[in-house]
Structure formats: C-alpha cells, structure tokens
Amino acid sequence: MRMRALWVAAALCAAAWAEDRPLSISSAAFETRGGQTYVAAQGRADFPDRTRLVIMLSMDGQTNSDHYTSVYVENGNWKGEIGPFDQQFLPGTYVFLVDFMMGDQHPAIQKALKQAALPAMCLRDVATLVWGDAKDEAAGRAKVSAHYLAGAEEARAIFDEFQSGLADFGSGKRFVKGDGKGWDAASWLPWVDGLLARIDRMIEEQQAIAGDALVGRYLPEAHLVYSSQLTAVRYTIIAHTRAFLREAGMEIGEKYGIPDRAEGPFRDPNRVAATRGMADEVKRIVETWKEAGPDDWAFYKTTPEAEKKMIGEWSLGILMTLRDLVEEMRKKSELEAKGPFDAARWEEIYTDWEKRLKAAVPPRELTKIRMEPGAESLLTFKYPYVLDLIEEMVRNASSYGQSAAAGLYLGAGKPAPRRYFGDLADEAPTPAPSKEDVERELLRWYELFQSRLEHLRGKLGLTLPEPK
C-alpha cells in the first residue's frame, strides 16, 4: 500500500493570533509498527505549558471516540499519536486536526490566556493525509455505494411488504381468525418473524461494514440515513405487533421489545411516507457524492472570510423572516387595538402568524444542523452562537406575539386565554397578569428581539433590507 501525506492549512476556529499562527501542525503522517497503523504528528503551540489540545482523525467529516486523544503543550511544542488501528485503512483522504478549546483548560491557564488577549475561544489547524491511491479509493467507494443503494431498496421492499400485510389484515384478507373476527396471532407472528429476520440480518451486515467510523466505511451521511431506515422499518413492524399482542391479552416478550416511547410514533400512518422516502435520500446522498467528490468539502477547505460569508448567507433569510414577522405582529396588534376588538377574527390572525413563525425555523432543522457532518457543521464549530441566538430570537418573537395578543384582550376588557401569558402564567397563575404587566412584557420581548437581531447582523456583517 502506497502512502503519502499532503498538508493543507485551514483554520476553522480562528486564523491567527497576533501576527503568526499560535497553533500549527508541522508534520503528520501514517506510520506502521508491529503490523498496526498509527498517525503520528507534532507542531507548534504558542500557549503556556500544560495547555490541553485535542488531536483527532476523521474521514468524510466523521470522527468517533477511538480516533482522538489529548496532548499537552511543552516548551511551545506539542507531539502525539492516534492509534493503534487494528483494521485496515480504506483508501482515501483523511483529515487530521489539532484543536484548542478554552473551555478544556485549567482555570489558571484560562486566566493566563485571557490576559494575553486571546481573540477566540477555539483555534484549529488541519492536515490532510492520503492513504492509497485514487483508483483504490474509487473502487472502495463504488463497493460501499452499491451496498447502501441495494440495502436501502431491500429495506423499502420489506417495509412495503409489511404495509401490504397490514392492509390485508384491515380488510380481512389475511391474519384474521377462522370466524373472520379478530387478529390471528398464529399466522401473523411467523410472518413478521420472517420479516424481522431479514431486517436483523441487514442490520448485522451494516454494523459489520460500519463497525469503525473511520476505517470501516465511506459516505457517513448515507450510513446515518440507511441505519435510520433499518431501525424505522424494524420498529414499525414491532410496534404494530406489540399493539396486537396487547389488545389480544397476550404476553409481548423480549422478542418484540422496543422503547415504550417509540411504539406510538411508529404506528403513526404519517410516518409511512417518511420511512419509504429514506431509500430515496440514500440514493440522493450517493449521487451527490459522485458529482461533488472530496475536493468540494467546504467544511475543511475554506477561509475565515468564506466561512463568514457562508454563515451569513444561511442566516440572512431566517433573520429577515423573523424580523418581518415581529414587525407584522406589531403593526397588526396596534391596528387591532384601535377597535373594535373582534376576538374570533384576532384568533384567526394570530393562529396564521404563529404557524408561519414555527415554519420559519423548524426546531428539527436546527437539531439536524447541529448534528450533521459537512459544511453546515461550521455553525457548531466556529459559530455556535448563531444557532443559539436564532433559537433565542424565535422564542422572543413567540413571546412578543403572545404578549401582544394578551394586551389586546385586556385592553378590550376581556379575559385573555392563559396561553397568551407565557412566562407570566407560570410566575403568577392567580390572579391573571394586569394590562400593565403585559405591556411591560411586550416591550421587553421586543427590545430583546431587536438587540439579538442587531448583534447577529453586526457580527456577520449583514445588511438587511427594510421590513415589508
């Protein structure tokens, strides 16, 4: 196996401290000793002795707990290795990183660093290591891609087969007792056991190929979606079977064990389309990788200026939507306050506004960004405050809308629904907050929202058009 190392400097946490790089990699390479592979690296660190650094190795933007370790600064240098790795490395591009995080440091070191006017809470340097050659990598990726594509389609076929059987039971064609009344465990259980055996075999195969996040697989996004697909298919089959057993007064047993909280959601008919669609998502990921390739990894190959532009472009639309929604609520509530107040009409206005606010930044989307590998992970590494502030702004906007609605009811001399009182409802359940209380809350939430908006706008250098 031919090995070579290529170093690419890219600072994701901060580009420089003073006029030079405070943290750098001077060498990093694969080494084989005693039949086992290591990654050995060293570099410079302009930090006090015993400053903790973390070195890690990843492939396709993925790192697991077996592939990072701590090293400590000594006389302005650091040195360490990761390994040994028992499994054979797959041909391809691996990324070696060294990270400094202020939160990882001893209080005495934090104090010294703050006195030195450290401009960032995290610093990073990156080296790219290549194992094997392009031909080997292409063959490996093709093999893994075929595994994911074929597996995703087979899992969907099993899911469709189960849904067909479920429909047949509902129409009385199959899995019903001889008298045509009630669920027949004697025919159902052997059938689903066969389906589960097929899914469990696929899960075991997936665990074997992905047993090591670095050296056992390519295409981590496909791995995540495919693994979720297998789990969803399995849980769907088990959830329905558990419900049938319970309704029949039969013991469920360990064979059909899943977390209790999972049973209800996996029996939800609305999940059917989502579970079937996972196969299409796997296909999309594989095809996207083929079109893009590792040279398009914005996550590792970027500049601070490009990062800021990327995050700014992502944030701009969200901030404009939130800002426009708050201004819309302000104008509509002020207009409604001029009277006469029609509670039914207002409820329609508020319900529509609340629905659009929830759609502006879905909580699941933010969670996905926090966990997803790739370029968007810049948000979690260098710009975590962007996500935090956007989530806070959504809460502020919601509280502002609630306060505006409560104020309209109280201003018209009518009792306001408790859901409009937000924090005040918890603080003072009886008596209801006064009109003055609500007016203070209204002003507070508006000012908080505007201050967070201005803070993000300034940090990201954004120019927002005038509100609609």
HUHU-V153082 format. One record per run of one state. SS is the DSSP state (a for helix, b for strand, c for the rest). FROM is the first residue (numbers start at 1). LEN is the number of residues. If there is no record, write none. Layout:
# HUHU-V153082
SS_FROM_LEN + SS_FROM_LEN
This chain:
# HUHU-V153082
c_1_2 + b_3_4 + c_7_10 + b_17_1 + c_18_2 + b_20_1 + c_21_2 + b_23_11 + c_34_2 + b_36_10 + c_46_6 + b_52_8 + c_60_2 + b_62_1 + c_63_2 + a_65_3 + b_68_5 + c_73_1 + b_74_1 + c_75_2 + b_77_9 + c_86_6 + b_92_10 + a_102_3 + c_105_2 + a_107_9 + c_116_6 + b_122_10 + c_132_2 + a_134_38 + c_172_4 + b_176_1 + c_177_6 + b_183_1 + c_184_1 + a_185_25 + c_210_10 + a_220_28 + c_248_6 + a_254_3 + c_257_3 + a_260_7 + c_267_4 + a_271_22 + c_293_1 + a_294_3 + c_297_7 + a_304_34 + c_338_5 + a_343_18 + c_361_2 + a_363_9 + c_372_3 + a_375_7 + c_382_2 + a_384_28 + c_412_6 + a_418_3 + c_421_2 + a_423_5 + c_428_7 + a_435_26 + c_461_8
